[in-house]
């Protein structure tokens, strides 16, 4: 999942070298912290959060096989 999020984010931003994903695993939930350059935060979030919502939907669909809930936090 970490690699999937990293690939998606790198394709969306102007500074792909600044994309970092930190994975914090709990018993039932995994938090994915996505860190991007400050100038790229808007590209990840999208107008009215549309891009962030789409990324969360992809994570939700992909997490069905893993048996854990994945949440996304965007850090600028």
C-alpha positions as CSV (number, residue, x, y, z in Angstrom):
1,X,0.0,0.0,0.0
2,X,2.9,2.3,0.8
3,X,4.4,1.8,-2.6
4,X,1.0,2.3,-4.3
5,X,0.4,5.6,-2.5
6,X,4.0,6.8,-3.3
7,X,3.5,6.0,-7.1
8,X,0.2,7.8,-7.2
9,X,1.6,10.9,-5.4
10,X,4.7,11.1,-7.5
11,X,2.6,11.1,-10.7
12,X,0.6,14.0,-9.4
13,X,3.2,16.5,-8.2
14,X,5.9,18.7,-9.7
15,X,8.6,17.6,-7.2
16,X,8.4,13.8,-7.1
17,X,11.7,13.7,-5.2
18,X,10.0,15.3,-2.2
19,X,7.3,12.7,-1.9
20,X,7.7,10.5,1.3
21,X,5.3,8.0,2.8
22,X,5.5,7.0,6.4
23,X,3.5,3.9,7.5
24,X,2.2,3.7,11.1
25,X,0.7,0.3,11.8
26,X,-1.8,-0.5,14.5
27,X,-3.8,-3.6,15.3
28,X,-6.7,-2.9,12.9
29,X,-5.7,0.4,11.2
30,X,-2.7,1.6,9.2
31,X,-2.1,5.3,8.9
32,X,-0.2,6.4,5.8
33,X,1.3,9.8,6.2
34,X,2.0,11.4,2.8
35,X,4.6,14.2,2.9
36,X,5.0,16.4,-0.2
37,X,6.5,19.8,-0.9
38,X,4.5,22.8,0.3
39,X,3.9,23.9,-3.3
40,X,2.4,20.5,-4.2
41,X,-0.1,20.1,-1.4
42,X,-2.8,21.7,-3.5
43,X,-2.2,19.2,-6.3
44,X,-2.6,16.3,-3.8
45,X,-5.7,17.7,-2.1
46,X,-7.4,18.9,-5.3
47,X,-10.3,21.3,-5.7
48,X,-12.6,20.8,-2.6
49,X,-10.6,17.7,-1.7
50,X,-11.5,15.7,-4.8
51,X,-8.0,14.2,-5.3
52,X,-7.6,13.3,-1.7
53,X,-11.0,11.7,-1.7
54,X,-10.1,9.7,-4.8
55,X,-6.8,8.5,-3.3
56,X,-8.7,7.5,-0.1
57,X,-11.2,5.5,-2.3
58,X,-8.3,3.7,-4.0
59,X,-6.8,2.8,-0.6
60,X,-10.1,1.6,0.7
61,X,-10.6,-0.6,-2.4
62,X,-7.1,-2.0,-2.2
63,X,-7.3,-2.6,1.6
64,X,-10.1,-5.1,1.2
65,X,-7.7,-7.9,0.6
66,X,-5.4,-6.9,3.4
67,X,-8.0,-7.0,6.2
68,X,-7.0,-3.7,7.6
69,X,-8.3,-0.2,7.4
70,X,-6.0,2.3,5.8
71,X,-6.2,6.1,6.4
72,X,-4.4,8.9,4.7
73,X,-2.9,11.9,6.3
74,X,-1.5,14.6,4.1
75,X,1.5,16.6,5.5
76,X,2.6,19.7,3.7
